[in-house]
Amino acid sequence: MIPVSTLARGPLSGINPVAKLGAAFLIAIPLIATIDWVSAFTALVLGIPLIAMSGLSWRGFWIRTLPVWIAAPLAAVSIALYGERGGAVHFHWGLMTVSDMSLELAAATFFRVLAIARPGIALFSAVDPPDHADGLAQLAKLPARFVLGALGGLRMVGLLVDDWRELEAARRVRGVADRGRIRRVIGMAFSLIVLAIRRGSHLATAMESRAFGASEKRTWARESPWGAREWILMAAGLAISVIALTVTTATGHLNVILGR
């Protein structure tokens, strides 16, 4: 779990996480329903202000988005080589064919991956898990038992790293960690799973004893607020989707997946 003190702080940091989730979903709608590069590129450009308002430093931005910058080109290359054929063929060898159509689909895939992932990273860079859980249970009306259980499990993720280090140190003390690296990793992974199951059982028992599984309507220590800023963020997400669809329709590049 990310400590609150290390979260990015910007104009978006105080907005309800449910609104951020809704805005990210609205932005992703045209990118999921279409497969053209114009709508994806438009949404990508319009999402830049969200990144600027997230409060992320340049270093933090590049670190958080590094997997996206790796995945997007790899996905584009695979589509360019094995995508739908059409138009002039520029390269052909075996199963690999690079044509005008596959290159266009590759560009669309590249921009779509970036346009879907970057707003999510910007919006959720300043989300505290307890605040997110409060919003999902109070505003989105998800089952409190499921939300609180997931929050409890998320809090335990950081302990897995400590458990792994303790297991490794214990094995080295007993002299069983110097040989057979593959066997050592498999054994430690099995031990880690056993520890995780035991800790999960203890956590479930503790939560049950505190009436987290009761069927009665529960109260909340903190209210999850929803106001003008949340509506503005949702409207911004909807505006990005509408503008992206309008631009790609006006330029004649609209390519709806469901209609294929």
LINPE-V115590 format. One record per backbone hydrogen bond with DSSP energy under -0.5 kcal/mol. NH is the residue of the N-H (numbers start at 0). CO is the residue of the C=O. If there is no record, write none. Layout:
nh: <NH NH>
co: <CO CO>
//
This chain:
nh: <5 6 7 8 9 11 12 14 18 19 20 21 22 23 24 25 26 27 28 29 30 31 31 32 33 34 39 40 41 42 43 44 45 46 47 50 51 52 53 55 60 61 62 63 64 65 65 68 69 70 71 72 73 74 75 76 77 78 79 80 81 82 89 89 90 92 95 96 97 98 99 99 100 102 103 104 105 106 107 108 109 110 111 112 113 114 115 116 117 118 119 120 121 122 123 124 126 127 128 130 131 132 133 134 135 136 137 138 139 141 146 147 148 149 150 151 152 153 154 155 155 156 156 157 158 159 159 160 161 162 163 164 165 166 167 168 169 170 171 172 173 174 175 183 184 185 186 187 188 189 190 191 192 193 194 195 196 197 198 199 200 201 202 203 204 205 206 207 208 209 210 211 213 224 230 231 232 233 234 235 236 237 238 239 240 241 242 243 244 245 246 247 248 249 250 251 252 253 256 257 259>
co: <2 3 124 54 7 52 9 11 15 15 16 17 18 19 20 21 22 23 24 25 26 27 28 28 29 254 35 36 37 38 39 40 41 42 44 46 47 48 50 50 56 57 58 59 60 61 62 64 65 66 67 68 69 70 71 72 73 74 75 76 77 78 87 97 97 95 92 80 90 96 85 87 85 98 99 100 101 102 103 104 105 106 107 108 109 110 111 112 113 114 115 116 117 118 119 121 123 125 126 127 127 128 129 130 131 132 133 134 134 135 142 143 144 145 146 147 148 149 150 151 152 152 153 153 155 155 156 156 157 158 159 160 161 162 163 164 165 166 167 168 169 171 170 179 180 181 182 183 184 185 186 187 188 189 190 191 192 193 194 195 196 197 198 199 200 201 202 203 204 205 207 206 210 222 226 227 228 229 230 231 232 233 234 235 236 237 238 239 240 241 242 243 244 245 246 248 247 247 32 32 256>
//
